[in-house]
Amino acid sequence: MNRICLVLPTNRACAPMISAIGGEADYAATHFGVEVHLLVLDSSDAASYAEHARVIERERARRAPHVVVHHLDEADQRAFLHEVVLRSGAEKPELLLDLMLPTRLSYGACTNRAFLLAAALGCRSVHRRDSDSAYQVLNGEPVYPVHQELRSLGKRAADAAAGVLVDALPPERAELPVVLVGASFIGELSVDISEILALDPAVYYDVVSLWAPPEWSYEQKRALVDESFRGAGTDPFVRDHSTLAAVDPLRVDMCNVSFHEEVYGRVPLPPATDTIGSDYFLLHLVHDALLPGVLHNRHIVNFYTAERRTTPGFMAYQTRFTKFFLSMLYFNFLYREMAAAGPGLLDDHHRPRADRIAGLARQSALLDQTENVRRLLTIERSYRKLGGKYAEFAGVLAERAPQLLDEARQDILHFALLTEAWDALMRASDEVGPTW
């Protein structure tokens, strides 16, 4: 029986989503005959963790056959990772452990832990959801993304073609497996910046366009800004639509994605801290290497949590937003080189080459930081125009600028290091197995 890992990372109270994702696990096991390991990676406070545990225990008896629930706090995760890092024999074990479970928020690190835990559980794929989201409903029934994911993921593309509405994959890729199935979200912007657009559309353009390569034309940047962070808009789900193709990374959100082990077993996600968007790298790798994927329309509903509206929450979120722009100095270089390499990113078995990715990451760390200095000055100037809390953040940004520049460069070097050790960590996870 095929095993899959349905994962929900969380650092906040999210009992409704924990209950809802249990329903998706039941659906997968019942309709597709798979063994589902539902993995809740819980970094929330003690009260929230206890509430989550009560929900899981209360509903455990009514889970479908072949659904196994794992609820791991950070102590459980750290114990597992400690065993894995030691077993791997990789260099700099203490640093690797910090990169896998940092004290600061890291979107990439939490998903990397899911990849290693999935290997320990013997799963062939990872299906990720987020705690600040919900499922759409049609005719009283939840619209589960796993329905589309399990129709195609891991199949030979030529075989998966029969289960999609549109086959846009070049014939020469038809013998390769489908390694990515994903969709996006509807509802609020994925990044909490709608207030900036309301206050000053010109400032919104100046800031959001910072994630484009500086050499792009105004028209290219305008198109990117108009599309950025909007997901699939607001139209609700009515009927299924799916396309087999090299999936555009801008069409997939990490709250609604599944990867086959052929990808995440070779290359991890960047473990950057306090950086939104740091967990999207594999979407680009799959696309640029021309690996088969399926894009569908079972979009997740995105919403904002109340914490973002507090003063500390606002300051923390804007820092993550700023570091996202700084990371693009390095990632735009990687994406350009990866697109040029195409299938050259793969080995003879059509699997991503970790050494090639790590080499590009180390090469990017040598880039001049003038472009990032300009990014920081643009954000500071733009936020001062907005006034209020934005001007306050601009003052903090001016003080922290040298630190943020250094952190962004160090983040890409940490990604290179983790990528070089990843194969050993994945093999060690398989050997260690569940430790909780």
VEXTORGU-554804 format. One record per residue (C-alpha): residue in one letter; x, y, z. Coordinates in steps of 0.1 Angstrom, whole numbers. Layout:
<"A", <X, Y, Z>>
...
//
This chain:
<"M", <0, 0, 0>>
<"N", <14, 34, -10>>
<"R", <21, 57, 19>>
<"I", <17, 95, 18>>
<"C", <24, 122, 43>>
<"L", <-2, 149, 47>>
<"V", <14, 176, 67>>
<"L", <2, 206, 87>>
<"P", <30, 228, 102>>
<"T", <17, 253, 127>>
<"N", <29, 279, 153>>
<"R", <-5, 291, 163>>
<"A", <-39, 279, 176>>
<"C", <-57, 262, 147>>
<"A", <-80, 235, 160>>
<"P", <-105, 240, 132>>
<"M", <-79, 233, 105>>
<"I", <-66, 203, 124>>
<"S", <-101, 188, 124>>
<"A", <-106, 197, 88>>
<"I", <-73, 182, 76>>
<"G", <-83, 150, 94>>
<"G", <-112, 149, 70>>
<"E", <-89, 152, 40>>
<"A", <-68, 123, 54>>
<"D", <-99, 102, 57>>
<"Y", <-109, 111, 21>>
<"A", <-75, 101, 7>>
<"A", <-74, 68, 25>>
<"T", <-110, 59, 16>>
<"H", <-111, 70, -20>>
<"F", <-75, 62, -31>>
<"G", <-66, 32, -10>>
<"V", <-34, 48, 4>>
<"E", <-20, 48, 39>>
<"V", <-21, 84, 51>>
<"H", <3, 96, 78>>
<"L", <-12, 129, 90>>
<"L", <17, 148, 105>>
<"V", <10, 179, 127>>
<"L", <42, 197, 133>>
<"D", <33, 219, 163>>
<"S", <54, 248, 174>>
<"S", <26, 266, 191>>
<"D", <24, 277, 228>>
<"A", <15, 252, 255>>
<"A", <-22, 261, 257>>
<"S", <-26, 258, 219>>
<"Y", <-7, 226, 218>>
<"A", <-29, 211, 245>>
<"E", <-60, 222, 226>>
<"H", <-47, 206, 194>>
<"A", <-40, 174, 213>>
<"R", <-75, 172, 226>>
<"V", <-89, 176, 191>>
<"I", <-67, 149, 177>>
<"E", <-76, 124, 205>>
<"R", <-113, 132, 204>>
<"E", <-114, 125, 167>>
<"R", <-88, 96, 165>>
<"A", <-114, 69, 169>>
<"R", <-134, 81, 139>>
<"R", <-104, 84, 116>>
<"A", <-107, 61, 85>>
<"P", <-88, 28, 84>>
<"H", <-52, 34, 72>>
<"V", <-50, 69, 86>>
<"V", <-23, 74, 112>>
<"V", <-20, 107, 131>>
<"H", <13, 120, 144>>
<"H", <13, 151, 166>>
<"L", <49, 163, 173>>
<"D", <59, 192, 194>>
<"E", <93, 208, 190>>
<"A", <109, 185, 216>>
<"D", <98, 155, 196>>
<"Q", <110, 170, 164>>
<"R", <144, 180, 179>>
<"A", <150, 145, 193>>
<"F", <143, 130, 159>>
<"L", <165, 155, 141>>
<"H", <193, 150, 166>>
<"E", <194, 113, 158>>
<"V", <192, 119, 121>>
<"V", <220, 145, 121>>
<"L", <243, 122, 141>>
<"R", <235, 92, 120>>
<"S", <242, 111, 88>>
<"G", <278, 118, 96>>
<"A", <275, 152, 79>>
<"E", <299, 180, 88>>
<"K", <288, 208, 111>>
<"P", <261, 188, 128>>
<"E", <252, 215, 153>>
<"L", <247, 240, 126>>
<"L", <226, 216, 105>>
<"L", <204, 210, 135>>
<"D", <199, 247, 139>>
<"L", <190, 250, 102>>
<"M", <164, 223, 105>>
<"L", <148, 236, 137>>
<"P", <158, 273, 142>>
<"T", <147, 294, 171>>
<"R", <133, 320, 146>>
<"L", <105, 314, 122>>
<"S", <114, 296, 90>>
<"Y", <89, 285, 63>>
<"G", <115, 264, 46>>
<"A", <128, 246, 77>>
<"C", <94, 234, 88>>
<"T", <87, 218, 54>>
<"N", <122, 203, 54>>
<"R", <114, 186, 87>>
<"A", <83, 172, 71>>
<"F", <104, 158, 42>>
<"L", <128, 140, 66>>
<"L", <99, 128, 88>>
<"A", <81, 115, 57>>
<"A", <112, 95, 48>>
<"A", <113, 81, 83>>
<"L", <77, 70, 79>>
<"G", <83, 53, 46>>
<"C", <61, 78, 26>>
<"R", <66, 85, -11>>
<"S", <51, 119, -12>>
<"V", <44, 150, 10>>
<"H", <12, 170, 8>>
<"R", <14, 204, 26>>
<"R", <-14, 225, 40>>
<"D", <-12, 256, 62>>
<"S", <-29, 265, 95>>
<"D", <-42, 299, 83>>
<"S", <-63, 284, 56>>
<"A", <-95, 264, 50>>
<"Y", <-111, 242, 24>>
<"Q", <-137, 254, -1>>
<"V", <-171, 238, 1>>
<"L", <-193, 227, -29>>
<"N", <-228, 213, -24>>
<"G", <-220, 208, 13>>
<"E", <-188, 188, 7>>
<"P", <-152, 200, 13>>
<"V", <-131, 205, -18>>
<"Y", <-100, 185, -10>>
<"P", <-69, 191, -31>>
<"V", <-57, 156, -24>>
<"H", <-83, 144, -48>>
<"Q", <-63, 159, -77>>
<"E", <-29, 151, -61>>
<"L", <-34, 114, -58>>
<"R", <-48, 111, -93>>
<"S", <-15, 120, -108>>
<"L", <14, 123, -84>>
<"G", <41, 97, -90>>
<"K", <26, 83, -121>>
<"R", <43, 83, -154>>
<"A", <32, 115, -172>>
<"A", <19, 95, -201>>
<"D", <-4, 76, -178>>
<"A", <-14, 107, -158>>
<"A", <-25, 124, -190>>
<"A", <-57, 103, -190>>
<"G", <-68, 119, -157>>
<"V", <-63, 155, -166>>
<"L", <-84, 179, -187>>
<"V", <-55, 194, -206>>
<"D", <-22, 178, -216>>
<"A", <3, 205, -224>>
<"L", <34, 185, -217>>
<"P", <60, 181, -245>>
<"P", <59, 145, -258>>
<"E", <96, 140, -249>>
<"R", <88, 144, -212>>
<"A", <59, 119, -212>>
<"E", <80, 90, -198>>
<"L", <90, 110, -167>>
<"P", <70, 108, -134>>
<"V", <47, 136, -123>>
<"V", <66, 151, -93>>
<"L", <45, 181, -84>>
<"V", <7, 186, -82>>
<"G", <-5, 219, -68>>
<"A", <-30, 247, -69>>
<"S", <-33, 281, -53>>
<"F", <-57, 299, -30>>
<"I", <-87, 323, -31>>
<"G", <-95, 350, -6>>
<"E", <-71, 376, 9>>
<"L", <-37, 383, -6>>
<"S", <-11, 357, 4>>
<"V", <10, 386, 17>>
<"D", <-5, 411, 41>>
<"I", <0, 443, 20>>
<"S", <-35, 452, 8>>
<"E", <-34, 482, 32>>
<"I", <-4, 496, 13>>
<"L", <-23, 493, -20>>
<"A", <-53, 512, -4>>
<"L", <-31, 539, 10>>
<"D", <-9, 546, -21>>
<"P", <-9, 525, -53>>
<"A", <23, 541, -64>>
<"V", <41, 531, -33>>
<"Y", <26, 496, -37>>
<"Y", <41, 493, -71>>
<"D", <75, 506, -60>>
<"V", <77, 481, -32>>
<"V", <63, 450, -48>>
<"S", <83, 455, -80>>
<"L", <115, 450, -59>>
<"W", <112, 413, -63>>
<"A", <118, 415, -100>>
<"P", <153, 415, -115>>
<"P", <164, 451, -118>>
<"E", <170, 448, -155>>
<"W", <133, 441, -163>>
<"S", <114, 467, -182>>
<"Y", <86, 487, -166>>
<"E", <60, 467, -185>>
<"Q", <74, 434, -171>>
<"K", <75, 447, -136>>
<"R", <40, 461, -139>>
<"A", <27, 427, -150>>
<"L", <44, 410, -121>>
<"V", <30, 435, -96>>
<"D", <-5, 431, -109>>
<"E", <-3, 393, -105>>
<"S", <17, 391, -73>>
<"F", <3, 375, -42>>
<"R", <-33, 373, -56>>
<"G", <-34, 336, -60>>
<"A", <-65, 325, -80>>
<"G", <-85, 355, -72>>
<"T", <-119, 352, -55>>
<"D", <-140, 330, -77>>
<"P", <-152, 298, -58>>
<"F", <-147, 263, -70>>
<"V", <-174, 250, -94>>
<"R", <-159, 221, -113>>
<"D", <-125, 204, -117>>
<"H", <-99, 216, -141>>
<"S", <-64, 202, -144>>
<"T", <-34, 207, -167>>
<"L", <-4, 184, -172>>
<"A", <26, 207, -179>>
<"A", <58, 222, -165>>
<"V", <39, 241, -139>>
<"D", <44, 279, -136>>
<"P", <56, 286, -100>>
<"L", <34, 317, -98>>
<"R", <3, 295, -101>>
<"V", <10, 274, -70>>
<"D", <9, 283, -33>>
<"M", <27, 263, -6>>
<"C", <-5, 260, 13>>
<"N", <-18, 237, -15>>
<"V", <10, 216, -29>>
<"S", <23, 181, -31>>
<"F", <58, 168, -40>>
<"H", <70, 134, -49>>
<"E", <101, 121, -31>>
<"E", <120, 122, -64>>
<"V", <123, 160, -59>>
<"Y", <124, 166, -21>>
<"G", <145, 135, -16>>
<"R", <173, 152, -36>>
<"V", <171, 190, -28>>
<"P", <157, 207, 4>>
<"L", <141, 241, 7>>
<"P", <161, 271, 17>>
<"P", <160, 273, 56>>
<"A", <161, 311, 57>>
<"T", <147, 326, 88>>
<"D", <122, 354, 90>>
<"T", <118, 354, 52>>
<"I", <85, 349, 34>>
<"G", <86, 330, 2>>
<"S", <117, 310, 12>>
<"D", <98, 278, 8>>
<"Y", <90, 282, -29>>
<"F", <123, 271, -43>>
<"L", <113, 236, -54>>
<"L", <85, 249, -75>>
<"H", <111, 268, -96>>
<"L", <134, 238, -97>>
<"V", <106, 215, -110>>
<"H", <96, 241, -136>>
<"D", <130, 250, -148>>
<"A", <141, 213, -151>>
<"L", <110, 207, -172>>
<"L", <98, 180, -149>>
<"P", <61, 170, -153>>
<"G", <35, 185, -129>>
<"V", <-2, 190, -127>>
<"L", <-19, 223, -120>>
<"H", <-55, 221, -107>>
<"N", <-81, 244, -94>>
<"R", <-91, 230, -60>>
<"H", <-78, 262, -43>>
<"I", <-75, 267, -6>>
<"V", <-92, 296, 12>>
<"N", <-66, 320, 26>>
<"F", <-73, 342, 56>>
<"Y", <-53, 365, 79>>
<"T", <-48, 357, 116>>
<"A", <-54, 384, 142>>
<"E", <-17, 383, 153>>
<"R", <-7, 402, 121>>
<"R", <-28, 431, 132>>
<"T", <-9, 437, 164>>
<"T", <21, 461, 166>>
<"P", <47, 433, 172>>
<"G", <30, 412, 146>>
<"F", <31, 440, 121>>
<"M", <68, 447, 127>>
<"A", <77, 410, 125>>
<"Y", <58, 405, 93>>
<"Q", <73, 435, 76>>
<"T", <107, 423, 85>>
<"R", <99, 389, 68>>
<"F", <86, 409, 38>>
<"T", <118, 429, 36>>
<"K", <140, 399, 38>>
<"F", <120, 383, 10>>
<"F", <131, 412, -13>>
<"L", <167, 408, -2>>
<"S", <167, 371, -9>>
<"M", <157, 378, -45>>
<"L", <192, 391, -52>>
<"Y", <203, 355, -48>>
<"F", <173, 337, -60>>
<"N", <168, 357, -92>>
<"F", <204, 346, -101>>
<"L", <196, 310, -93>>
<"Y", <163, 311, -113>>
<"R", <181, 326, -143>>
<"E", <209, 300, -142>>
<"M", <184, 271, -136>>
<"A", <162, 282, -165>>
<"A", <193, 283, -188>>
<"A", <203, 248, -176>>
<"G", <169, 233, -181>>
<"P", <171, 194, -180>>
<"G", <208, 198, -173>>
<"L", <198, 202, -137>>
<"L", <189, 165, -136>>
<"D", <211, 134, -134>>
<"D", <210, 104, -158>>
<"H", <179, 92, -139>>
<"H", <161, 125, -143>>
<"R", <165, 134, -107>>
<"P", <176, 169, -95>>
<"R", <213, 172, -90>>
<"A", <220, 186, -55>>
<"D", <256, 194, -63>>
<"R", <245, 217, -92>>
<"I", <221, 236, -70>>
<"A", <245, 239, -41>>
<"G", <272, 252, -65>>
<"L", <248, 279, -79>>
<"A", <239, 289, -44>>
<"R", <275, 294, -34>>
<"Q", <281, 313, -66>>
<"S", <252, 336, -59>>
<"A", <266, 345, -25>>
<"L", <295, 363, -42>>
<"L", <272, 388, -59>>
<"D", <277, 425, -51>>
<"Q", <251, 438, -26>>
<"T", <245, 472, -41>>
<"E", <212, 460, -56>>
<"N", <201, 450, -21>>
<"V", <212, 483, -6>>
<"R", <189, 500, -32>>
<"R", <161, 477, -22>>
<"L", <163, 487, 14>>
<"L", <165, 524, 5>>
<"T", <134, 521, -16>>
<"I", <114, 503, 11>>
<"E", <125, 529, 37>>
<"R", <116, 559, 15>>
<"S", <83, 543, 5>>
<"Y", <72, 535, 40>>
<"R", <81, 570, 53>>
<"K", <57, 583, 26>>
<"L", <29, 561, 41>>
<"G", <35, 575, 76>>
<"G", <22, 560, 109>>
<"K", <33, 524, 117>>
<"Y", <50, 522, 83>>
<"A", <72, 552, 90>>
<"E", <80, 536, 124>>
<"F", <91, 504, 106>>
<"A", <112, 525, 82>>
<"G", <132, 538, 112>>
<"V", <138, 503, 125>>
<"L", <148, 492, 90>>
<"A", <174, 520, 87>>
<"E", <190, 509, 119>>
<"R", <190, 472, 110>>
<"A", <200, 475, 74>>
<"P", <236, 461, 77>>
<"Q", <224, 432, 98>>
<"L", <197, 423, 73>>
<"L", <221, 425, 44>>
<"D", <244, 401, 62>>
<"E", <216, 377, 71>>
<"A", <203, 375, 35>>
<"R", <238, 365, 23>>
<"Q", <243, 340, 51>>
<"D", <209, 325, 44>>
<"I", <219, 315, 9>>
<"L", <252, 300, 21>>
<"H", <232, 280, 47>>
<"F", <210, 267, 19>>
<"A", <242, 255, 0>>
<"L", <254, 238, 31>>
<"L", <221, 220, 38>>
<"T", <218, 210, 1>>
<"E", <253, 194, 2>>
<"A", <243, 174, 33>>
<"W", <207, 166, 22>>
<"D", <213, 132, 7>>
<"A", <230, 120, 39>>
<"L", <202, 134, 60>>
<"M", <175, 117, 39>>
<"R", <192, 83, 41>>
<"A", <197, 87, 78>>
<"S", <160, 95, 83>>
<"D", <151, 63, 65>>
<"E", <174, 44, 87>>
<"V", <164, 60, 120>>
<"G", <126, 57, 114>>
<"P", <101, 71, 138>>
<"T", <116, 80, 172>>
<"W", <84, 94, 189>>
//
